[in-house]
Amino acid sequence: MDKHEREQLKHDVFVEEVTHSIDYAKHHQKQLTMYGGIAVAALAAGFGWWWWSDKQLAERQKALKEAVEIQQASIGPGQNPYVKVFPTQAEKDAAIIKSFSGLAAKYPGKQEGDIGTYFLGIANADQGKLDEAEKEWLKAVNGGGSEIAALARFSLGQMYVRQNKLAEAEKHFRYLVDHSTTFVSKENAQIELAKVLAKTNPAEAQKILEPLRQMSTRNQVSRWAITAYGDTRPGPKP
């Protein structure tokens, strides 16, 4: 059944139910006089909630869009009609922190708030504030939706690798291998895990990468795996 047929079916069922309700109303007018007011009030309340919810979603998405525009802004003199421009990097950095902090604080528990927390971690990491980045990413890991939590966990793992905190990095990548998401695939997590293990357990790293590098050479994952596999082998690196 294609989309059009499904929509038509929904429409037909709706029409049938409305017709039945009108027919029922004709024969039960007295009873509806008593209960109809309650039904109308309930429908009105439901519509009001839907409108309010939809309006709130639009506001959250607008706030997220504005925060991302600040992150993508240019640096330099003058104005640009297509992108936001800041005179200096310092002013842009301050604006990024302010916008994503506001997003996270205003919409806790919402997807846009989770995204704000995650990007606040990125902003702090970009500015060399690794302790702050870690704090925000841990918030996203512990309180965000699964997709954003996975991205935050992935970022934490990569940061720990750069800090030579290999045990911490390994823990996060192993988790992602077992709990992959749309944004962080199992294969991506396996490759990052193997990179960590190349320094501590190269045999396991090779075992993880072997199936991945056997994929079609046109597959991007395969190419990454081949590169990572080379790093796990003894001897001079190219």
Secondary structure as UniProt FT lines:
FT   HELIX           3..27
FT   HELIX           29..71
FT   STRAND          74..75
FT   STRAND          85..86
FT   HELIX           89..106
FT   TURN            108..109
FT   HELIX           111..126
FT   TURN            127..128
FT   HELIX           130..143
FT   HELIX           146..162
FT   TURN            163..164
FT   HELIX           166..178
FT   HELIX           186..200
FT   HELIX           202..213
FT   TURN            217..218
FT   HELIX           220..232
//
